[in-house]
């Protein structure tokens, strides 16, 4: 059993092991300055997920407006036996961005894998959630992998050779990649799972713009708070002096690019100091903070095919708002 250095884990369940593949802490300063120096200012969406951002994202997922979470959950609940039929029992499931490890619970009774490895960078949350999972499923080997999407799983994660490898990537997080990054992610996943393996992935689908626009402008204001929290984080971690009252949340569906765009719009001219740099914002100018691509079954199948997968099975909800794909060779 391996422990992450410096992580106190009282009463760690015997069926839980921990692998620490976290990259060395990197300063976010360079990414932030690069993004704010572009003609269309931008900030990397990975910066959303500090502790407050993670809480706000959980709150977003519970709203009526943000349909992806409950729609995907309903597909997983309803289709678990069919999904398990495709994957087979005794597989090794590796979930990317596992967080609360909530979705896999919907599949475990049907799927009965040999191993479940949950990868996430947020080690506190991951150790808590995988610890609970290991207690609830004493027959399951659970591995908490502290790392990001770039972690070298091939050489650092030991999985039983007999087990079919399945990458599980729910939540439509693939939509936050640019399409070429999405293809690259799937290519890496395909290399990792090998010819016998597969990828089970949640994908948000193109739909009426009014549904999409509401999902990213929830009446409770959680998405707006999530977006603005980015600036709070820069003020705290980089000593920046953003005046939060000068920026407002904006999210809209860009149909020509099949994506939701989230921006922070500057409502009056601003000069913002970050470390030794000064950034000027005109009134009306925006910082692009996130894209969330929406696919059709065909457009996503094209990306999967370009990444080398030959076969796909798709489960969708009755309104065709969300798809769960199983990609294999
Ligand atoms: C994590 N990701 C799939 C979410 C999305 O829908 O693109 C992030 C999010 N941003 C605003 N609301 C939710």
Boltz pocket constraint, residues with backbone or C-beta under 6 A from the ligand:
constraints:
  - pocket:
      binder: B
      contacts: [[A, 60], [A, 68], [A, 171], [A, 172], [A, 173], [A, 174], [A, 175], [A, 176], [A, 215], [A, 216], [A, 223], [A, 290], [A, 291], [A, 292]]
      max_distance: 6.0
